Amino acid sequence: MRLLLPLVAALYLLPAAAQDTIGNCRIRPGTQCLSANLRNANLAKTDLSRAAFTRSNLSGAQLTEARLDRSNLQQVNLQNANLTQASLERADLRGANLRGAALAKANFSAADLKGATLSEADMNGATLNGANLWGARMQSTKLAGANLERADLRAADLRGANLAGADLRGARFEKANLDGANLTGAKLEKAEFRHANIAGCIGCPKQ
């Protein structure tokens, strides 16, 4: 019995990424885990490609270097989650809440973030080329050095966002709110700013 106790304790302390299931969710590529409570779960480096977590709670979850390519994360709560260097290529994040999330150097290439909340998130150095950010809430979001080439930011709220040194070539900012945003040193070739609010914007092209 004494020998079993340390073994049981060690298994209990295993990170969630090493477990087969969390609650009712099987942790594997293509899993279907809707409206689940995965708050503060440890899913670092886990392959969850093509998984579905629609309307689930992943707030505070550890997802560093996780693979979520083509996953369905519609209306998921990822507030304050850590997705540093995670891959979310072509993921569906429409209406997701990523407020305050750590997203530095994450890959959101061609991801759908329409109407998502990214306010105060750290997206420094993230890849968002071709991403759909139409109507996204991005107040005070950190996007220094991020790649937003050909990204759709129409009607996005970017008040106070830091896009210094970002690649914004071919990005669309029509009707976006860039009041107080910082675009110092950003690449702006063929970027579109028609009807955007650039009051107080540093580095925005003159209209």
N, C-alpha and C positions, 0 to 999 in steps of 0.2 A: 504493500500500500504506500509505503514511504517513497518507493521508487516511482510510483505512478503520479504522485502529486506534482513533482517538478515538470513531468511531461505534459500533464494537463494544463499547467500554468503557462508553459511555453507555447502550446497550441492556441491558448486564449489570447496571447499577446502577439500572435502572427499578424502582420499587416493585412488589411482587407484584400489587397491586390493578390495575395497568395491564397486566399480562400476561394472556394468554388461558388459559394453563394453568400449574399448579404441579405438577410431577411428572406423575402420571397424572390429575390433577383439572382438569376444565374449570371455570373460574371464571365462573359465570353463574347466573342464577336457575334453580331447579329441577334443578341438577346433582346427580348421584348419585356420591358420593365416599366409599365405605365403607372403614373401617379404614385410612385414609390417614395418612401422616405429614406434617403441615403445621405442625410445630413452628416457632415464631418467624416464621411467614409474615406478610407485610404485606397485609392485606385491608381496610384502612381505607376506609370509605365505599363498599364494594362491595355490590352488590345480590345477595344470596344467598337471596332469598325462596323458600320451599318447597324449599330444597335439603336433601339428606340427607347427613349426615356421621357416621352411626352408628359408634360405637367408634373414631373417628379421634382423632389426637393433634394438638390445637391449642394445646398449652401454650405460653405466652409469645407467642401470636399477637397481632398488632395489628389490632383489629376496631373501632376507634373510629368511631362513626356508621355502622356497617355495618347493612344491612337483612337480618334473619334471620327475618322474620315467617313463621309456620307452618313453620319448618324442623324437620327431624328431627335432634336432637342427643343422642339417647339414648346414655348411657354415654360421652360424649365427654370427653376430657381438656382442659379449658380452664384448668388451674391457672396462675395468674399472668398470664392473658391480659388484654388491655386492651379492654373493651367499653364504654368511657365513651360515653354518649349513643347507644348502639346500640339498634335496635328488634328485639325478639324476641317480638312479640305473638303469642300462641297457639302459641309454639314448644314442641316436645316435648324437655324436658331431663331426663327421668327418669333418675336414677342418674348424672347428669353430675358431673364434678369441677370446681368453680369456686373451689377454695380459693385465697385470696389474690388473686382476680381484681379488676380495677378495673371496677366496674359502676355508678359514680355516674351518676345521671340516665338510666340505661338504662330501656327500656320492656319490662316483662315482663307486660303485661296479659293475663290469662287463660292464661298459660303454665303448662305442667305441669312442676313441679320436684320431683315426688314422689321422696323418697329422695336428692335431690341433696346434694352437699357444697358449702356456701357459707361455711365457717368462715374467719374473718379477711378476708373479702371486703369491699370498700368499695362499699356499696350506698346511700350517702347520696343522698337525693333521688330514688331510683329509683321507678318506677311498677310496683306489683305487685298492683293491684286485681283481685280475682277469681282470683288465681294459686293453684295447688295446691302447697303446700309441706308436705304431709303427710309426717312423718318426716324432714324435711330436717335436715341437720347444719349449724347456724348459730352455733356457738360463737364469741363475740367478733366477730360480724358487725356492721358499721357500717350502721345503717339510719336514721340521724337524718333526720327530715323526709320519710321515704319514705311512699308511698301504698300501704297494705296493706288498703284497704277491702274487706271481704268475702273476704279471703284465708283459705285453709284451712291453718292451722298446727298441726293436731292432731298430737300426739306428736313435734313438732319439738324439737330440742335447741337452745335459745336461751340457754344459759348465758353470762353476761357480754356479751350482745348489747346494742348501744346503739340503742334505738328512741325516743330523745327527740324529741318533737314530731311523731312519726309519726301518720298517719291510720290508726287501727285499728278504725274503726267497722264493726261487724258481722263482725269477724274471729273465727275460731274457734281457741282455744288449749287445747281439752280435752286433758288428759294431756301437755301440753307442759312442758318443763323450762325455767323462767324464773329459775333460781337466779342471783342477781347481775345480772340484766338491768336496764336503765335505761329506764323508760317515762315519765320526767318530761315533763309537758306534752303527752302523747299524747292523741289523741281516742279515747275508749273506749266511746262510746255503742253499746249492743247487742253489744259484744264478749263472747265466752263463754269463761270461765276454769274451768269445772268440772273438778275433779280435776287441775288443773295444779299443778306445783311452783313456788310463788312465794316460797320461802325466800330472803331477802336481796334480793328484787326491789324496786327503787325505783319507786314510782308505780303498782304493780299494785293492783287493787281488793282490799279486804279480803274474805276468805271466811268 
